[in-house]
Amino acid sequence: MKKIILSFFVLSLGFFACAQEVATITFDSLTIDYGTLVKGADGVRQFRFTNSGTADLEITQVRSSCGCTIPKKPEAPIAPGASDVIEVAYDTKRIGPIRKTITVASNASNGMVALKIKGEVVEPPVE
């Protein structure tokens, strides 16, 4: 009898979980490759995403693994089916390889998402 009641309880939870409206964040790409940039070049790029869920998506926090990368999140909620961007500005005055992670926290069902940027900043050619 306990097994029957427990099974019914688990099935009921599954039913109610399926009936809830949830936000789901879907990125066009999880990585941006800057390629090779000359020192001082434009370091701004955008990660495009869509709310593929059924509830409003709210980006609560966007953090970078380094102070050389400044992310900017949308302030307003994103409606189901709507798209927006997370802008990332990398400081291209730093010579060397780019390997950074941007962590996105939201109310989405898929929780935290890690975005990556990569590339290399080189000295301008000598003329």
DSSP file (Angstrom, degrees, kcal/mol; ACC not computed):
  #  RESIDUE AA STRUCTURE BP1 BP2  ACC     N-H-->O    O-->H-N    N-H-->O    O-->H-N    TCO  KAPPA ALPHA  PHI   PSI    X-CA   Y-CA   Z-CA
    1    1 A M     >        0   0    0      0, 0.0     4,-2.3     0, 0.0     5,-0.2   0.000 360.0 360.0 360.0 -40.3    0.0    0.0    0.0
    2    2 A K  H  >  +     0   0    0      1,-0.2     4,-2.7     2,-0.2     5,-0.2   0.895 360.0  52.6 -61.1 -39.2    2.9    2.4    0.8
    3    3 A K  H  > S+     0   0    0      2,-0.2     4,-2.5     1,-0.2    -1,-0.2   0.884 108.8  49.7 -65.4 -38.1    4.4    1.8   -2.6
    4    4 A I  H  > S+     0   0    0      2,-0.2     4,-2.4     1,-0.2    -2,-0.2   0.930 113.1  45.7 -66.1 -45.3    1.1    2.6   -4.3
    5    5 A I  H  X S+     0   0    0     -4,-2.3     4,-2.3     2,-0.2    -2,-0.2   0.918 114.1  48.9 -64.7 -43.3    0.7    5.9   -2.4
    6    6 A L  H  X S+     0   0    0     -4,-2.7     4,-2.4     2,-0.2    -2,-0.2   0.910 111.2  50.1 -62.7 -42.9    4.3    6.8   -3.0
    7    7 A S  H  X S+     0   0    0     -4,-2.5     4,-2.4     1,-0.2    -2,-0.2   0.915 110.8  49.3 -61.4 -43.5    3.9    6.1   -6.7
    8    8 A F  H  X S+     0   0    0     -4,-2.4     4,-2.3     1,-0.2    -2,-0.2   0.905 111.0  50.4 -61.8 -42.2    0.8    8.2   -6.9
    9    9 A F  H  X S+     0   0    0     -4,-2.3     4,-2.2     2,-0.2    -2,-0.2   0.918 111.0  47.9 -62.5 -45.4    2.6   11.1   -5.1
   10   10 A V  H  X S+     0   0    0     -4,-2.4     4,-2.1     1,-0.2    -2,-0.2   0.909 112.5  48.8 -64.2 -43.0    5.6   11.0   -7.5
   11   11 A L  H  X S+     0   0    0     -4,-2.4     4,-2.2     1,-0.2    -1,-0.2   0.884 109.8  52.7 -63.9 -38.4    3.3   10.9  -10.5
   12   12 A S  H  X S+     0   0    0     -4,-2.3     4,-2.4     2,-0.2     5,-0.2   0.910 108.3  50.0 -64.3 -42.2    1.3   13.9   -9.1
   13   13 A L  H  X S+     0   0    0     -4,-2.2     4,-2.3     1,-0.2    -1,-0.2   0.911 110.0  51.1 -62.1 -42.1    4.5   15.9   -8.6
   14   14 A G  H  X S+     0   0    0     -4,-2.1     4,-1.8     2,-0.2    -1,-0.2   0.892 109.6  50.4 -62.0 -40.3    5.5   15.1  -12.2
   15   15 A F  H  X S+     0   0    0     -4,-2.2     4,-1.4     1,-0.2    -2,-0.2   0.932 112.6  45.2 -63.5 -47.2    2.1   16.3  -13.5
   16   16 A F  H  X S+     0   0    0     -4,-2.4     4,-0.8     1,-0.2    -2,-0.2   0.854 110.5  54.4 -67.7 -34.1    2.2   19.6  -11.6
   17   17 A A  H  < S+     0   0    0     -4,-2.3     3,-0.4     1,-0.2    -1,-0.2   0.879 109.0  48.6 -65.8 -37.1    5.8   20.2  -12.7
   18   18 A C  H  < S+     0   0    0     -4,-1.8    -1,-0.2     1,-0.2    -2,-0.2   0.799 107.6  55.9 -71.7 -28.5    4.8   19.8  -16.3
   19   19 A A  H  < S+     0   0    0     -4,-1.4    -1,-0.2    -5,-0.1    -2,-0.2   0.661  87.8  98.5 -80.1 -16.1    1.9   22.1  -15.9
   20   20 A Q  S  < S-     0   0    0     -4,-0.8     2,-0.4    -3,-0.4    34,-0.1  -0.395  76.9-120.2 -73.7 147.8    4.0   25.0  -14.6
   21   21 A E        +     0   0    0     -2,-0.1     2,-0.3    33,-0.1    -1,-0.1  -0.743  39.0 179.2 -84.9 134.3    5.1   27.8  -16.9
   22   22 A V        -     0   0    0     -2,-0.4    32,-3.3    33,-0.1    33,-1.1  -0.965  26.6-125.6-136.3 152.0    8.9   28.1  -17.0
   23   23 A A        -     0   0    0     84,-0.5    86,-3.4    -2,-0.3     2,-0.4  -0.735  22.8-168.2 -91.5 145.5   11.5   30.2  -18.8
   24   24 A T        -     0   0    0     -2,-0.3    28,-2.3    84,-0.3    29,-0.6  -0.984  10.6-147.5-136.7 125.0   14.2   28.6  -20.9
   25   25 A I  E     -A   51   0A   0     -2,-0.4     2,-0.5    26,-0.2    26,-0.2  -0.816  15.6-176.3 -97.6 127.4   17.2   30.4  -22.2
   26   26 A T  E     -A   50   0A   0     24,-2.4    24,-2.3    -2,-0.5     2,-0.3  -0.973  10.6-154.1-125.9 115.8   18.6   29.2  -25.5
   27   27 A F  E     -A   49   0A   0     -2,-0.5    22,-0.3    22,-0.2     3,-0.2  -0.645  18.5-137.8 -89.6 144.6   21.8   30.8  -26.9
   28   28 A D  S    S-     0   0    0     20,-2.7     2,-0.3     1,-0.3    -1,-0.1   0.876  94.3  -0.7 -62.9 -37.2   22.6   31.0  -30.6
   29   29 A S        -     0   0    0     19,-0.5    -1,-0.3     1,-0.0    19,-0.1  -0.982  54.7-152.3-152.8 143.2   26.2   30.1  -29.6
   30   30 A L  S    S+     0   0    0     -2,-0.3    86,-2.8    -3,-0.2     2,-0.4   0.498  85.1  51.6 -92.6  -5.7   27.9   29.5  -26.3
   31   31 A T  E     -d  116   0B   0     84,-0.2     2,-0.5     2,-0.0    86,-0.2  -0.995  61.1-161.7-135.0 136.9   31.3   30.6  -27.6
   32   32 A I  E     -d  117   0B   0     84,-2.3    86,-2.2    -2,-0.4     2,-0.7  -0.982  11.3-154.6-114.8 126.0   32.5   33.7  -29.4
   33   33 A D  E     -d  118   0B   0     -2,-0.5    86,-0.2    84,-0.2     3,-0.1  -0.884   8.5-172.1-101.1 110.2   35.8   33.5  -31.3
   34   34 A Y  E     -     0   0B   0     84,-3.5    85,-0.2    -2,-0.7     2,-0.2   0.706  24.4-158.6 -70.3 -19.9   37.4   36.9  -31.6
   35   35 A G  E     -     0   0B   0     83,-0.5    85,-2.5    -3,-0.1     2,-0.6  -0.514  53.1 -20.7  71.6-145.6   40.1   35.4  -33.8
   36   36 A T  E    S-d  120   0B   0     83,-0.2     2,-0.3    -2,-0.2    85,-0.2  -0.887  70.9-173.2-101.8 122.7   43.2   37.6  -34.0
   37   37 A L  E     -d  121   0B   0     83,-3.2    85,-3.1    -2,-0.6     2,-0.3  -0.868  23.2-123.8-113.4 146.4   42.7   41.2  -33.0
   38   38 A V  E >   -d  122   0B   0     -2,-0.3     3,-2.3    83,-0.2    85,-0.2  -0.693  48.6 -85.7 -84.3 142.1   45.2   44.1  -33.2
   39   39 A K  T 3  S+     0   0    0     83,-2.8    54,-0.2    -2,-0.3    -1,-0.1  -0.188 117.2  21.1 -48.0 130.9   45.8   45.8  -29.9
   40   40 A G  T 3  S+     0   0    0     52,-1.7    -1,-0.3     1,-0.2    53,-0.1   0.405  91.3 139.7  88.0  -1.1   43.2   48.5  -29.3
   41   41 A A    <   -     0   0    0     -3,-2.3     2,-0.4    51,-0.3    51,-0.4  -0.171  69.1 -73.7 -69.0 168.5   40.6   47.0  -31.7
   42   42 A D        -     0   0    0      1,-0.1    -1,-0.2    49,-0.1    49,-0.1  -0.502  46.5-175.8 -66.0 120.3   36.9   47.0  -30.9
   43   43 A G        +     0   0    0     -2,-0.4    47,-2.4    47,-0.2     2,-0.5   0.185  41.6 116.7-104.9  15.8   36.4   44.3  -28.3
   44   44 A V  E     + B   0  89A   0     45,-0.2     2,-0.3    43,-0.0    45,-0.2  -0.741  33.4 160.0 -92.0 129.5   32.6   44.4  -28.1
   45   45 A R  E     - B   0  88A   0     43,-2.7    43,-3.0    -2,-0.5     2,-0.4  -0.892  26.8-132.6-137.8 168.1   30.6   41.3  -29.1
   46   46 A Q  E     - B   0  87A   0     -2,-0.3     2,-0.7    41,-0.2    41,-0.2  -0.987   2.9-151.3-131.8 136.1   27.1   40.0  -28.4
   47   47 A F  E     - B   0  86A   0     39,-2.6    39,-2.2    -2,-0.4     2,-0.3  -0.925  24.9-150.8 -97.6 114.9   25.7   36.7  -27.3
   48   48 A R  E     + B   0  85A   0     -2,-0.7   -20,-2.7    37,-0.2   -19,-0.5  -0.706  21.2 173.5 -89.5 137.7   22.2   36.4  -28.8
   49   49 A F  E     -AB  27  84A   0     35,-2.5    35,-2.0    -2,-0.3     2,-0.4  -0.936  20.2-147.3-140.4 163.6   19.6   34.3  -26.9
   50   50 A T  E     -AB  26  83A   0    -24,-2.3   -24,-2.4    -2,-0.3     2,-1.1  -0.978  21.9-126.4-130.2 142.8   15.9   33.5  -27.0
   51   51 A N  E     +A   25   0A   0     31,-2.6    30,-3.4    -2,-0.4   -26,-0.2  -0.792  32.6 174.5 -85.3  99.1   13.5   32.7  -24.3
   52   52 A S        +     0   0    0    -28,-2.3   -27,-0.1    -2,-1.1    -1,-0.1   0.225  49.8  89.2 -92.7  14.1   12.2   29.4  -25.6
   53   53 A G  S    S-     0   0    0    -29,-0.6   -30,-0.3     2,-0.2    28,-0.1  -0.108  85.3-111.5 -95.2-163.4   10.1   28.8  -22.5
   54   54 A T  S    S+     0   0    0    -32,-3.3     2,-0.3    26,-0.1   -31,-0.2   0.345  91.3  58.7-115.5   1.8    6.5   29.7  -21.5
   55   55 A A  S    S-     0   0    0    -33,-1.1   -31,-0.3    24,-0.1    -2,-0.2  -0.864  98.1 -78.1-127.1 162.6    7.2   32.3  -18.8
   56   56 A D        -     0   0    0     -2,-0.3     2,-0.5   -33,-0.1    23,-0.2  -0.335  44.7-134.7 -59.6 139.7    9.1   35.6  -18.7
   57   57 A L  B     -G   78   0C   0     21,-2.9    21,-2.9   -35,-0.1     2,-0.5  -0.858  18.7-168.4 -99.3 129.3   12.9   35.2  -18.5
   58   58 A E        -     0   0    0     -2,-0.5    49,-1.4    19,-0.2     2,-0.7  -0.969  13.7-148.8-121.3 117.6   14.8   37.4  -16.0
   59   59 A I  E     -E  106   0B   0     -2,-0.5    47,-0.3    15,-0.3     3,-0.1  -0.755  18.7-179.9 -81.4 115.2   18.6   37.6  -16.2
   60   60 A T  E     +     0   0B   0     45,-1.8     2,-0.3    -2,-0.7    46,-0.2   0.799  60.1   1.5 -90.9 -31.0   19.5   38.1  -12.6
   61   61 A Q  E     -E  105   0B   0     44,-1.7    44,-3.2     2,-0.0     2,-0.4  -0.978  48.1-167.4-159.1 142.8   23.3   38.3  -12.9
   62   62 A V  E     -E  104   0B   0     -2,-0.3     2,-0.3    42,-0.2    42,-0.2  -0.973  21.2-178.5-132.6 118.5   26.1   38.1  -15.5
   63   63 A R  E     -E  103   0B   0     40,-2.5    40,-2.8    -2,-0.4     2,-0.3  -0.887  15.6-145.5-121.3 149.2   29.7   37.7  -14.2
   64   64 A S  E     -E  102   0B   0     -2,-0.3    38,-0.2    38,-0.2     3,-0.0  -0.787  19.5-131.0-107.8 154.4   33.0   37.5  -15.9
   65   65 A S  S    S+     0   0    0     36,-1.8     2,-0.3    -2,-0.3    37,-0.1   0.480  93.0  30.6 -79.0  -1.7   36.0   35.5  -14.8
   66   66 A C  S >  S-     0   0    0      3,-0.2     3,-1.3    35,-0.2    -1,-0.1  -0.994  75.5-122.8-156.0 150.6   38.2   38.6  -15.2
   67   67 A G  T 3  S+     0   0    0     -2,-0.3    -1,-0.0     1,-0.2    -2,-0.0   0.587 105.8  72.7 -71.0 -10.0   38.1   42.3  -14.8
   68   68 A C  T 3  S+     0   0    0      1,-0.1    23,-2.5    22,-0.1     2,-0.5   0.522  92.0  63.6 -82.2  -5.0   39.3   42.7  -18.4
   69   69 A T  E <   -C   90   0A   0     -3,-1.3    -3,-0.2    21,-0.2    21,-0.2  -0.979  67.2-167.8-123.9 120.4   35.8   41.5  -19.7
   70   70 A I  E     -C   89   0A   0     19,-2.8    19,-2.2    -2,-0.5     2,-0.2  -0.911   7.0-164.1-112.2 109.5   32.8   43.6  -18.9
   71   71 A P  E     -C   88   0A   0      0, 0.0     2,-0.4     0, 0.0    17,-0.2  -0.636   2.9-158.2 -90.4 152.4   29.4   41.9  -19.6
   72   72 A K  E     -C   87   0A   0     15,-2.8    15,-1.9    -2,-0.2    -2,-0.0  -0.990   9.0-159.9-131.7 123.5   26.1   43.8  -19.8
   73   73 A K        -     0   0    0     -2,-0.4     2,-0.2    13,-0.2    13,-0.1  -0.635  28.3 -98.5-101.6 157.6   22.8   42.1  -19.3
   74   74 A P        -     0   0    0      0, 0.0   -15,-0.3     0, 0.0     4,-0.1  -0.524  26.8-155.6 -68.7 140.8   19.3   43.1  -20.3
   75   75 A E  S    S+     0   0    0     -2,-0.2    -2,-0.0     2,-0.1     0, 0.0   0.821  70.3  69.5 -87.8 -34.2   17.4   44.8  -17.5
   76   76 A A  S    S-     0   0    0      1,-0.1   -17,-0.2   -18,-0.1   -19,-0.0  -0.526  93.7 -98.1 -86.4 152.1   13.8   44.1  -18.6
   77   77 A P        -     0   0    0      0, 0.0     2,-0.6     0, 0.0   -19,-0.2  -0.334  34.6-127.6 -62.8 150.8   12.3   40.6  -18.5
   78   78 A I  B     -G   57   0C   0    -21,-2.9   -21,-2.9    -4,-0.1     3,-0.1  -0.912  22.6-132.2-105.6 120.9   12.3   38.8  -21.9
   79   79 A A    >   -     0   0    0     -2,-0.6     3,-2.1   -23,-0.2   -28,-0.4  -0.240  38.7 -78.4 -68.3 157.1    8.9   37.5  -22.9
   80   80 A P  T 3  S+     0   0    0      0, 0.0   -28,-0.2     0, 0.0    -1,-0.2  -0.349 121.0  15.5 -55.9 131.6    8.4   33.9  -24.2
   81   81 A G  T 3  S+     0   0    0    -30,-3.4     2,-0.1     1,-0.3   -29,-0.1   0.236 101.9 119.2  87.5 -13.6    9.5   33.7  -27.8
   82   82 A A    <   -     0   0    0     -3,-2.1   -31,-2.6   -31,-0.2    -1,-0.3  -0.449  50.5-145.6 -85.5 159.1   11.4   37.0  -27.6
   83   83 A S  E     +B   50   0A   0    -33,-0.2     2,-0.3    -2,-0.1   -33,-0.2  -0.834  22.3 159.5-121.0 159.8   15.2   37.4  -28.2
   84   84 A D  E     -B   49   0A   0    -35,-2.0   -35,-2.5    -2,-0.3     2,-0.3  -0.886  27.8-113.4-158.8-173.4   17.8   39.8  -26.7
   85   85 A V  E     -B   48   0A   0     -2,-0.3     2,-0.5   -37,-0.2   -37,-0.2  -0.949   2.4-143.2-134.7 154.2   21.6   40.0  -26.3
   86   86 A I  E     -B   47   0A   0    -39,-2.2   -39,-2.6    -2,-0.3     2,-0.3  -0.987  30.1-145.4-110.5 118.7   24.2   39.9  -23.6
   87   87 A E  E     -BC  46  72A   0    -15,-1.9   -15,-2.8    -2,-0.5     2,-0.4  -0.674  13.3-166.4 -89.6 139.1   26.9   42.3  -24.6
   88   88 A V  E     -BC  45  71A   0    -43,-3.0   -43,-2.7    -2,-0.3     2,-0.6  -0.992   4.4-165.8-127.3 126.8   30.6   41.6  -23.7
   89   89 A A  E     -BC  44  70A   0    -19,-2.2   -19,-2.8    -2,-0.4     2,-0.4  -0.952   7.3-164.1-114.3 115.7   33.4   44.1  -23.9
   90   90 A Y  E     - C   0  69A   0    -47,-2.4     2,-1.0    -2,-0.6   -21,-0.2  -0.820  25.9-119.3 -98.8 137.9   36.9   42.7  -23.8
   91   91 A D    >   -     0   0    0    -23,-2.5     3,-1.2    -2,-0.4   -49,-0.1  -0.639  27.2-172.0 -77.2 100.8   39.9   45.1  -23.1
   92   92 A T  T 3   +     0   0    0     -2,-1.0   -52,-1.7   -51,-0.4   -51,-0.3   0.278  69.5  85.8 -82.8  13.0   42.0   44.7  -26.2
   93   93 A K  T 3  S+     0   0    0    -54,-0.2     2,-0.6   -53,-0.1    -1,-0.3   0.523  73.1  88.0 -84.6  -5.2   44.8   46.7  -24.8
   94   94 A R  S <  S-     0   0    0     -3,-1.2     2,-0.3   -26,-0.1    27,-0.1  -0.846  76.2-141.2 -96.7 118.6   46.1   43.5  -23.2
   95   95 A I        +     0   0    0     -2,-0.6    27,-0.2    25,-0.1    -2,-0.1  -0.570  58.1  47.4 -79.0 138.4   48.4   41.5  -25.5
   96   96 A G  E    S- F   0 121B   0     25,-2.7    25,-2.9    -2,-0.3    -2,-0.1  -0.736  91.3 -23.1 129.4-174.5   48.0   37.7  -25.5
   97   97 A P  E     - F   0 120B   0      0, 0.0     2,-0.6     0, 0.0    23,-0.3  -0.338  50.2-138.2 -71.7 150.7   45.5   35.0  -25.7
   98   98 A I  E     + F   0 119B   0     21,-3.3    21,-1.5    -2,-0.0     2,-0.2  -0.955  35.9 152.1-109.4 120.4   41.8   35.5  -24.8
   99   99 A R  E     + F   0 118B   0     -2,-0.6     2,-0.3    19,-0.2    19,-0.2  -0.714  21.3 149.4-146.5  90.7   40.2   32.7  -22.8
  100  100 A K  E     - F   0 117B   0     17,-2.0    17,-2.2    -2,-0.2     2,-0.4  -0.887  33.5-144.1-128.9 155.9   37.4   34.0  -20.5
  101  101 A T  E     - F   0 116B   0     -2,-0.3   -36,-1.8    15,-0.2     2,-0.5  -0.962   5.1-162.1-121.2 136.7   34.2   32.7  -19.1
  102  102 A I  E     -EF  64 115B   0     13,-2.9    13,-3.4    -2,-0.4     2,-0.5  -0.983  12.8-151.8-116.7 123.6   31.0   34.7  -18.6
  103  103 A T  E     -EF  63 114B   0    -40,-2.8   -40,-2.5    -2,-0.5     2,-0.5  -0.851   6.1-159.6-102.1 127.9   28.5   33.1  -16.2
  104  104 A V  E     -EF  62 113B   0      9,-3.0     9,-2.2    -2,-0.5     2,-0.4  -0.922   5.3-169.4-110.8 121.4   24.8   33.9  -16.7
  105  105 A A  E     +E   61   0B   0    -44,-3.2   -45,-1.8    -2,-0.5   -44,-1.7  -0.907  22.1 144.2-109.1 138.1   22.3   33.4  -13.9
  106  106 A S  E     -E   59   0B   0     -2,-0.4   -47,-0.2   -47,-0.3     5,-0.0  -0.905  62.8 -94.7-155.3-179.6   18.6   33.6  -14.5
  107  107 A N  S    S+     0   0    0    -49,-1.4   -84,-0.5    -2,-0.3   -48,-0.1   0.264  78.5 130.4 -87.4  11.8   15.2   32.2  -13.5
  108  108 A A    >   -     0   0    0    -50,-0.2     3,-1.7     3,-0.2   -84,-0.3  -0.267  69.8-121.9 -68.1 151.8   15.4   29.8  -16.5
  109  109 A S  T 3  S+     0   0    0    -86,-3.4   -85,-0.2     1,-0.3    -1,-0.1   0.778 112.5  59.7 -64.4 -26.8   14.8   26.1  -16.0
  110  110 A N  T 3  S-     0   0    0    -87,-0.3    -1,-0.3     1,-0.2   -86,-0.1   0.285  95.5-157.6 -88.8  12.3   18.3   25.3  -17.4
  111  111 A G    <   +     0   0    0     -3,-1.7    -1,-0.2     2,-0.0    -3,-0.2  -0.114  51.6  15.7  60.5-140.9   19.9   27.4  -14.5
  112  112 A M        -     0   0    0     -7,-0.1     2,-0.4    -5,-0.1    -7,-0.2  -0.437  65.8-161.3 -72.8 140.5   23.4   28.8  -14.8
  113  113 A V  E     - F   0 104B   0     -9,-2.2    -9,-3.0    -2,-0.1     2,-0.6  -0.986   7.8-146.0-124.7 134.0   24.9   29.0  -18.3
  114  114 A A  E     - F   0 103B   0     -2,-0.4     2,-0.3   -11,-0.2   -11,-0.2  -0.888  15.1-168.3-101.8 122.1   28.6   29.4  -19.0
  115  115 A L  E     - F   0 102B   0    -13,-3.4   -13,-2.9    -2,-0.6     2,-0.4  -0.804   7.5-151.7-105.0 150.2   29.6   31.4  -22.1
  116  116 A K  E     -dF  31 101B   0    -86,-2.8   -84,-2.3    -2,-0.3     2,-0.4  -0.938  11.1-167.1-125.2 144.7   33.1   31.5  -23.5
  117  117 A I  E     +dF  32 100B   0    -17,-2.2   -17,-2.0    -2,-0.4     2,-0.3  -0.977  16.8 171.3-122.8 146.0   35.2   34.0  -25.4
  118  118 A K  E     +dF  33  99B   0    -86,-2.2   -84,-3.5    -2,-0.4   -83,-0.5  -0.962  18.4  97.0-147.7 163.6   38.4   33.2  -27.1
  119  119 A G  E     - F   0  98B   0    -21,-1.5   -21,-3.3    -2,-0.3     2,-0.3  -0.977  56.1 -89.4 151.5-160.1   41.0   34.7  -29.4
  120  120 A E  E     -dF  36  97B   0    -85,-2.5   -83,-3.2    -2,-0.3     2,-0.5  -0.980  15.7-147.0-152.7 138.8   44.2   36.5  -29.3
  121  121 A V  E     -dF  37  96B   0    -25,-2.9   -25,-2.7    -2,-0.3     2,-0.3  -0.925  26.0-175.7-106.0 128.3   45.3   40.2  -29.2
  122  122 A V  E     -d   38   0B   0    -85,-3.1   -83,-2.8    -2,-0.5    -2,-0.0  -0.822  31.3 -93.9-122.4 161.0   48.5   41.0  -31.0
  123  123 A E        -     0   0    0     -2,-0.3     3,-0.1   -85,-0.2    -1,-0.1  -0.375  52.5 -97.6 -65.3 148.3   50.7   44.1  -31.4
  124  124 A P        -     0   0    0      0, 0.0    -1,-0.1     0, 0.0   -84,-0.0  -0.372  50.9 -90.7 -64.5 150.2   50.0   46.2  -34.5
  125  125 A P        -     0   0    0      0, 0.0     2,-0.4     0, 0.0   -87,-0.0  -0.330  40.2-116.3 -64.5 144.4   52.3   45.4  -37.4
  126  126 A V              0   0    0      1,-0.1    -3,-0.0    -3,-0.1     0, 0.0  -0.666 360.0 360.0 -82.3 131.4   55.5   47.6  -37.6
  127  127 A E              0   0    0     -2,-0.4    -1,-0.1     0, 0.0     0, 0.0   0.426 360.0 360.0-105.5 360.0   55.6   49.8  -40.7
